Amino acid sequence: MNKNISALFEIAQKETRKIVGLMSGTSLDGLDIALCAISGAGENTAVKILEFETISYTEDIKTEIRKVFAKKTIDFQHLALLNEWIGLLHAGMVNDCLQKWNIPAHEVDLIASHGQTVLHAPKFLHQQEKFPNATLQIGDGDHIAVKTGIITLSDFRQKHVAAGGEGAPLAVYGDYLLFSKKGENRIMLNMGGIANYTYLPASLNAEDVFVTDTGTANTLIDIFTKHYFPEKSYDKDAEIAQMGTVNQTLLTELKNDSFFQKSFPKSIGQEVFNFDFVQKALSKTGLETISASDLLATLTRLSAETIAEGILFTINRVNIDSKDFHIYMSGGGTNNPLLVKWLKELLPCQFHTSDDLGILSDAKEAVLFAILANETVAGGNYNFGNNKGIPSVTMGKISFPD
């Protein structure tokens, strides 16, 4: 037996596995690194975050990624170079963290790397009949495995697409295994660059679980904060937006986009929600001279209303009183007081953060990919039946360090 297969076999039989989860989202903020101790599998999964850190991307890294990010036409050589470069970059960040935490690489069982999304193209978006749904994450897993010396699982989204999904959202798997609670209807709301939520029924019935993107969360707010204020990467504490007034004409035009008319479940990225998306709406409404504060207020309201409308779709669909729903927020949007305030006004539910469930909201997505890796090695017995957008598959390609 190959020694790497033998090592994987031994890892699968461990009572507790140490897995590093890596997440870099569409906001391009940086790399979330969560060292997790994961025991069990499936519905018996238990997770403890041992260490967590976010390594911010430098402006140089962001610039290189933006050359290919969510673009139809790119320099193909640059994409190929980036695939290797980001793998090495992420591996170096992992090595630096392990050294800082005083944890030798041989004590870590697995790395679960989401990679960096550069294009998300579900069929409804590309509209080319002969081609299937598509998504692409770069940051090669072999490079991570070789540079860290740790078995690495990566490229999780391709199996989801291969099984008929859109490649997103994947949070549903970890949400269901880790956060379902009998007797409590839960909405796990993640507000990163894009917003998505998972509905976890009080019955624990996997076939009733529901997951979807709702549209933009922080993406447009961040883009236009930086556009008006180059020294800022985001509207901290919604300081700028809170000085503005929502422009209803612009908001209506933004919400007229076909994505918001498409039925749930669905997924999306900056392929739609980008600088040009807003510029076209400003031009169409004659609001090119709108103030920065009014625009950011309107974009924040856009996120709030479209998130709320998505969640209300699920609440109405299951015909349960909204007051009996518990919403657990995570992601950067949790730190936007204006967005959260409006969500609470629009949704008569009980609000919490994932911190209340023992998982840091900023670390949640990295943890969820560590859970996916754990399932690939030691579990994979969940069954979502014929649930649309949630194929019951094992995800992640395995890369050995030698």
C-alpha positions as a printed NumPy array, in Angstrom:
array([[  0.   ,   0.   ,   0.   ],
       [  1.281,   3.491,  -0.847],
       [  2.438,   5.207,   2.346],
       [  0.148,   8.165,   1.694],
       [ -2.889,   5.883,   1.399],
       [ -1.769,   4.155,   4.579],
       [ -1.478,   7.528,   6.349],
       [ -4.947,   8.532,   5.133],
       [ -6.346,   5.216,   6.386],
       [ -4.862,   5.867,   9.824],
       [ -6.231,   9.427,   9.884],
       [ -9.712,   8.139,   9.009],
       [ -9.693,   5.849,  12.045],
       [ -8.624,   8.489,  14.556],
       [-11.063,   9.495,  17.266],
       [-10.161,  13.17 ,  16.703],
       [ -8.553,  14.723,  13.656],
       [ -6.688,  18.037,  13.502],
       [ -7.77 ,  19.769,  10.294],
       [ -6.813,  23.223,   9.029],
       [ -9.706,  24.869,   7.163],
       [ -8.839,  27.592,   4.638],
       [-11.316,  30.077,   3.199],
       [-10.817,  33.019,   0.877],
       [-14.076,  34.521,  -0.321],
       [-15.29 ,  36.807,  -3.069],
       [-14.566,  39.888,  -0.966],
       [-10.819,  39.205,  -1.467],
       [-10.104,  40.32 ,   2.113],
       [ -7.585,  37.603,   2.804],
       [ -7.262,  34.005,   3.97 ],
       [ -9.152,  32.669,   6.993],
       [ -7.149,  29.893,   8.685],
       [ -8.938,  27.757,  11.29 ],
       [ -7.17 ,  24.905,  13.069],
       [ -9.935,  22.564,  14.201],
       [-10.112,  19.435,  16.325],
       [-12.903,  17.403,  14.739],
       [-14.233,  14.19 ,  16.217],
       [-16.863,  11.877,  14.854],
       [-18.576,  12.355,  11.508],
       [-22.027,  12.936,  10.076],
       [-24.603,  13.954,  12.673],
       [-22.127,  13.008,  15.427],
       [-19.591,  15.629,  14.327],
       [-18.087,  17.754,  17.098],
       [-15.727,  20.665,  16.421],
       [-13.425,  22.704,  18.609],
       [-11.532,  25.666,  17.132],
       [ -7.988,  25.409,  18.469],
       [ -6.591,  28.451,  16.66 ],
       [ -7.914,  31.008,  14.196],
       [ -6.414,  33.852,  12.228],
       [ -7.217,  35.92 ,   9.165],
       [ -4.196,  36.835,   7.056],
       [ -5.07 ,  39.958,   5.078],
       [ -4.22 ,  40.084,   1.402],
       [ -1.82 ,  42.838,   0.414],
       [ -2.927,  45.252,  -2.3  ],
       [ -0.499,  43.503,  -4.662],
       [ -2.237,  40.141,  -4.124],
       [ -5.669,  41.704,  -4.62 ],
       [ -4.494,  43.429,  -7.8  ],
       [ -3.201,  40.175,  -9.297],
       [ -6.454,  38.311,  -8.501],
       [ -8.647,  41.127,  -9.847],
       [ -6.983,  40.728, -13.264],
       [ -8.974,  37.504, -13.715],
       [-11.688,  37.75 , -11.063],
       [-15.262,  37.492, -12.418],
       [-14.132,  38.471, -15.936],
       [-15.175,  36.768, -19.169],
       [-12.007,  37.782, -21.031],
       [ -8.619,  37.413, -19.345],
       [ -4.91 ,  36.778, -19.945],
       [ -4.981,  32.96 , -19.855],
       [ -1.301,  32.708, -18.931],
       [ -1.945,  34.899, -15.893],
       [ -4.697,  32.531, -14.725],
       [ -2.346,  29.54 , -14.994],
       [  0.383,  31.372, -13.104],
       [ -2.051,  32.483, -10.41 ],
       [ -3.229,  28.918,  -9.82 ],
       [  0.255,  27.873,  -8.736],
       [  1.112,  31.183,  -7.044],
       [ -1.967,  31.268,  -4.815],
       [ -1.392,  27.648,  -3.817],
       [  2.136,  28.537,  -2.694],
       [  0.9  ,  31.76 ,  -1.098],
       [ -1.743,  29.96 ,   0.978],
       [  0.718,  27.234,   1.917],
       [  3.167,  29.851,   3.152],
       [  0.44 ,  31.483,   5.242],
       [ -0.41 ,  28.104,   6.799],
       [  3.257,  27.43 ,   7.578],
       [  3.622,  30.86 ,   9.175],
       [  0.555,  30.317,  11.356],
       [  1.635,  26.853,  12.478],
       [  5.022,  28.273,  13.432],
       [  3.353,  31.131,  15.31 ],
       [  1.064,  28.688,  17.126],
       [  4.049,  26.424,  17.866],
       [  2.39 ,  23.458,  16.169],
       [  4.604,  21.17 ,  14.033],
       [  3.171,  20.173,  10.653],
       [  3.262,  16.446,  11.507],
       [  0.642,  17.076,  14.22 ],
       [ -1.85 ,  18.328,  11.596],
       [ -3.777,  15.564,   9.829],
       [ -5.326,  17.447,   6.913],
       [ -5.684,  20.81 ,   5.215],
       [ -9.067,  21.673,   3.667],
       [ -8.562,  24.426,   1.096],
       [-11.487,  26.191,  -0.535],
       [ -9.182,  28.065,  -2.902],
       [ -9.846,  31.456,  -4.451],
       [-12.974,  31.725,  -6.584],
       [-12.233,  33.487,  -9.861],
       [-15.421,  32.694, -11.79 ],
       [-18.869,  31.425, -10.887],
       [-21.02 ,  30.691, -13.928],
       [-24.237,  28.76 , -13.327],
       [-26.116,  27.926, -16.502],
       [-28.762,  30.632, -16.007],
       [-25.929,  33.162, -16.129],
       [-23.831,  31.919, -19.058],
       [-26.951,  30.785, -21.002],
       [-25.042,  28.45 , -23.312],
       [-27.214,  25.404, -23.838],
       [-24.53 ,  22.789, -24.488],
       [-22.483,  23.742, -21.424],
       [-23.279,  22.808, -17.8  ],
       [-23.058,  24.879, -14.623],
       [-19.477,  25.933, -13.964],
       [-17.359,  27.383, -11.195],
       [-13.601,  27.795, -10.83 ],
       [-11.456,  28.061,  -7.728],
       [ -7.675,  28.361,  -8.019],
       [ -4.81 ,  27.762,  -5.596],
       [ -3.523,  24.293,  -6.491],
       [ -3.858,  21.679,  -3.747],
       [ -0.699,  19.792,  -4.753],
       [  1.361,  22.916,  -4.173],
       [ -0.186,  23.351,  -0.717],
       [  0.462,  19.698,   0.177],
       [  4.082,  19.735,  -1.005],
       [  5.   ,  23.048,   0.635],
       [  3.326,  22.242,   3.993],
       [  3.989,  18.497,   4.068],
       [  0.321,  17.93 ,   4.96 ],
       [ -2.295,  15.921,   3.031],
       [ -4.549,  18.515,   1.409],
       [ -8.144,  18.362,   0.185],
       [ -9.168,  21.065,  -2.277],
       [-11.443,  21.956,  -5.189],
       [-14.59 ,  20.946,  -3.277],
       [-17.093,  22.657,  -5.547],
       [-16.473,  20.582,  -8.684],
       [-18.194,  17.451,  -7.315],
       [-21.242,  19.569,  -6.414],
       [-21.423,  20.75 , -10.047],
       [-20.75 ,  17.257, -11.4  ],
       [-23.713,  15.959,  -9.389],
       [-26.046,  18.594, -10.844],
       [-25.584,  21.478,  -8.406],
       [-24.313,  24.99 ,  -9.13 ],
       [-21.222,  24.603,  -6.947],
       [-22.68 ,  26.872,  -4.253],
       [-23.591,  27.401,  -1.523],
       [-21.671,  24.551,   0.152],
       [-22.175,  25.781,   3.711],
       [-25.336,  23.665,   3.915],
       [-23.414,  20.441,   4.577],
       [-21.524,  21.691,   7.613],
       [-24.52 ,  23.733,   8.764],
       [-26.711,  20.642,   8.82 ],
       [-24.169,  18.367,  10.508],
       [-23.011,  20.872,  13.084],
       [-25.875,  23.223,  13.851],
       [-29.16 ,  21.335,  13.426],
       [-31.17 ,  21.174,  16.63 ],
       [-34.332,  19.186,  17.191],
       [-37.251,  21.438,  18.067],
       [-35.692,  24.666,  16.742],
       [-36.111,  26.084,  13.229],
       [-32.818,  27.719,  12.346],
       [-31.587,  29.978,   9.559],
       [-27.793,  30.004,   9.244],
       [-27.174,  33.317,   7.48 ],
       [-23.728,  33.991,   6.068],
       [-23.012,  37.535,   4.893],
       [-19.685,  37.611,   3.095],
       [-19.234,  39.222,  -0.304],
       [-22.375,  37.317,  -1.31 ],
       [-25.162,  36.408,   1.123],
       [-26.473,  32.878,   1.519],
       [-28.536,  31.05 ,   4.092],
       [-29.318,  27.499,   5.131],
       [-32.699,  26.548,   6.587],
       [-32.381,  23.813,   9.229],
       [-35.792,  22.379,  10.135],
       [-36.734,  21.599,  13.719],
       [-37.635,  18.087,  12.52 ],
       [-33.969,  17.405,  11.555],
       [-35.299,  15.948,   8.282],
       [-32.441,  16.355,   5.769],
       [-34.898,  16.396,   2.868],
       [-36.454,  19.591,   4.241],
       [-33.143,  21.452,   4.444],
       [-32.946,  24.419,   2.064],
       [-30.011,  26.549,   0.925],
       [-29.602,  29.447,  -1.492],
       [-27.693,  32.617,  -2.264],
       [-29.783,  35.774,  -2.003],
       [-27.462,  38.183,  -3.812],
       [-24.984,  40.784,  -2.656],
       [-24.07 ,  41.276,   1.005],
       [-20.812,  43.232,   1.307],
       [-19.557,  43.13 ,  -2.286],
       [-21.136,  46.306,  -3.663],
       [-20.716,  48.215,  -0.407],
       [-16.995,  47.395,  -0.381],
       [-16.484,  48.206,  -4.077],
       [-17.99 ,  51.678,  -3.785],
       [-16.433,  52.459,  -0.416],
       [-13.046,  51.923,  -2.048],
       [-14.162,  53.809,  -5.17 ],
       [-15.006,  56.951,  -3.186],
       [-12.419,  56.49 ,  -0.444],
       [ -9.35 ,  54.662,  -1.865],
       [ -7.758,  54.456,   1.582],
       [-10.695,  52.394,   2.918],
       [-11.397,  48.747,   2.031],
       [-14.881,  48.727,   3.607],
       [-17.397,  50.989,   5.36 ],
       [-16.339,  50.311,   8.949],
       [-19.351,  50.243,  11.295],
       [-21.41 ,  51.634,   8.369],
       [-20.121,  55.089,   9.346],
       [-20.55 ,  56.476,   5.825],
       [-23.856,  54.756,   5.024],
       [-25.415,  55.924,   8.279],
       [-24.874,  59.539,   7.204],
       [-26.83 ,  58.951,   3.991],
       [-30.423,  58.448,   2.895],
       [-31.72 ,  55.509,   0.873],
       [-32.606,  56.561,  -2.674],
       [-35.785,  54.618,  -3.426],
       [-35.603,  55.194,  -7.186],
       [-32.125,  53.695,  -7.373],
       [-33.051,  50.858,  -5.019],
       [-36.013,  49.898,  -7.197],
       [-33.842,  49.896, -10.314],
       [-31.178,  47.725,  -8.661],
       [-33.808,  45.236,  -7.53 ],
       [-35.182,  44.98 , -11.065],
       [-32.213,  42.819, -12.044],
       [-33.24 ,  39.422, -13.419],
       [-31.291,  37.583, -10.704],
       [-33.767,  38.774,  -8.086],
       [-36.669,  37.551, -10.228],
       [-35.165,  34.07 , -10.602],
       [-36.718,  31.392,  -8.393],
       [-34.879,  29.948,  -5.381],
       [-32.523,  28.166,  -4.912],
       [-29.834,  29.998,  -6.899],
       [-26.213,  31.084,  -6.663],
       [-24.251,  34.084,  -7.905],
       [-21.068,  36.147,  -7.521],
       [-19.421,  39.33 ,  -8.742],
       [-20.108,  38.221, -12.293],
       [-23.385,  40.136, -11.793],
       [-22.852,  42.223,  -8.683],
       [-19.951,  44.431,  -9.653],
       [-19.042,  48.07 , -10.343],
       [-20.784,  48.127, -13.741],
       [-24.005,  46.726, -12.255],
       [-24.385,  49.838, -10.104],
       [-23.063,  52.256, -12.723],
       [-25.71 ,  51.118, -15.207],
       [-28.449,  51.662, -12.634],
       [-27.079,  55.137, -11.806],
       [-27.014,  56.035, -15.484],
       [-30.512,  54.712, -16.109],
       [-31.955,  56.697, -13.185],
       [-29.924,  59.855, -13.869],
       [-28.288,  59.64 , -10.451],
       [-24.625,  59.739, -11.499],
       [-23.96 ,  62.574,  -9.026],
       [-25.439,  60.786,  -5.999],
       [-23.407,  61.348,  -2.834],
       [-21.191,  58.575,  -1.486],
       [-23.21 ,  58.347,   1.738],
       [-26.548,  58.076,  -0.091],
       [-25.179,  55.439,  -2.459],
       [-23.723,  53.337,   0.356],
       [-26.966,  53.648,   2.319],
       [-28.883,  52.446,  -0.745],
       [-26.509,  49.546,  -1.383],
       [-26.73 ,  48.508,   2.267],
       [-30.518,  48.609,   2.026],
       [-30.338,  46.507,  -1.153],
       [-28.462,  43.819,   0.76 ],
       [-30.881,  43.968,   3.686],
       [-34.044,  43.766,   1.591],
       [-32.878,  40.983,  -0.721],
       [-31.576,  38.893,   2.192],
       [-34.856,  39.409,   4.055],
       [-36.941,  38.56 ,   0.983],
       [-35.017,  35.308,   0.538],
       [-35.49 ,  34.271,   4.148],
       [-39.183,  35.217,   4.067],
       [-39.559,  32.96 ,   1.017],
       [-38.466,  30.011,   3.143],
       [-40.529,  31.037,   6.172],
       [-43.669,  31.325,   4.041],
       [-42.863,  28.095,   2.222],
       [-42.765,  26.022,   5.409],
       [-45.726,  27.93 ,   6.877],
       [-44.213,  28.431,  10.327],
       [-44.581,  31.61 ,  12.396],
       [-41.509,  33.8  ,  11.776],
       [-41.203,  34.435,  15.525],
       [-40.341,  30.739,  15.886],
       [-37.292,  31.113,  13.627],
       [-33.791,  31.647,  15.012],
       [-31.377,  33.415,  12.664],
       [-27.672,  32.84 ,  13.332],
       [-25.501,  35.359,  11.482],
       [-21.877,  34.977,  10.386],
       [-19.472,  36.675,   7.995],
       [-18.356,  40.279,   7.656],
       [-21.91 ,  41.615,   7.347],
       [-22.477,  40.684,  10.986],
       [-20.197,  43.626,  11.854],
       [-22.291,  46.12 ,   9.834],
       [-24.676,  47.665,  12.393],
       [-26.901,  49.306,   9.765],
       [-27.339,  46.081,   7.786],
       [-28.134,  44.147,  10.962],
       [-30.535,  46.846,  12.193],
       [-32.515,  46.742,   8.947],
       [-32.582,  42.937,   8.911],
       [-34.08 ,  42.93 ,  12.392],
       [-36.731,  45.41 ,  11.26 ],
       [-37.579,  43.38 ,   8.147],
       [-37.551,  39.954,   9.785],
       [-39.582,  39.378,  12.976],
       [-37.307,  36.501,  13.996],
       [-34.931,  35.846,  16.897],
       [-31.397,  36.994,  15.997],
       [-28.072,  35.558,  17.154],
       [-24.562,  35.097,  15.77 ],
       [-22.828,  31.778,  15.209],
       [-20.627,  32.755,  18.179],
       [-23.643,  31.815,  20.306],
       [-23.286,  28.259,  18.98 ],
       [-19.603,  28.095,  19.887],
       [-18.208,  28.903,  16.423],
       [-16.671,  32.339,  15.799],
       [-18.707,  34.037,  13.073],
       [-15.532,  35.124,  11.234],
       [-14.182,  31.555,  11.318],
       [-17.36 ,  29.727,  10.348],
       [-16.742,  29.245,   6.623],
       [-13.192,  27.966,   7.165],
       [-14.534,  25.556,   9.784],
       [-17.234,  24.327,   7.408],
       [-14.627,  23.339,   4.813],
       [-12.681,  21.491,   7.507],
       [-15.914,  19.567,   8.182],
       [-16.248,  18.733,   4.466],
       [-12.71 ,  17.3  ,   4.519],
       [-13.556,  15.317,   7.64 ],
       [-16.601,  13.861,   5.884],
       [-14.52 ,  12.911,   2.831],
       [-12.055,  10.978,   4.962],
       [-14.206,   9.613,   7.784],
       [-17.887,  10.085,   6.978],
       [-19.983,  10.84 ,   3.925],
       [-23.11 ,   9.028,   5.068],
       [-25.537,  11.963,   5.01 ],
       [-28.474,  11.819,   2.622],
       [-30.432,  14.839,   1.433],
       [-32.629,  12.736,  -0.832],
       [-33.778,  14.578,  -3.943],
       [-33.306,  17.983,  -2.319],
       [-32.677,  20.487,  -5.121],
       [-29.221,  22.039,  -5.01 ],
       [-27.949,  19.705,  -2.268],
       [-26.544,  16.537,  -3.893],
       [-25.477,  13.902,  -1.361],
       [-21.865,  13.603,  -2.485],
       [-18.357,  13.393,  -1.042],
       [-16.329,  16.447,  -2.04 ],
       [-12.691,  17.413,  -2.315],
       [ -9.71 ,  16.228,  -4.359],
       [ -6.914,  14.694,  -2.299],
       [ -3.297,  15.825,  -2.745],
       [ -0.417,  14.005,  -1.097],
       [  2.733,  15.814,   0.057],
       [  5.109,  13.454,  -1.787]])
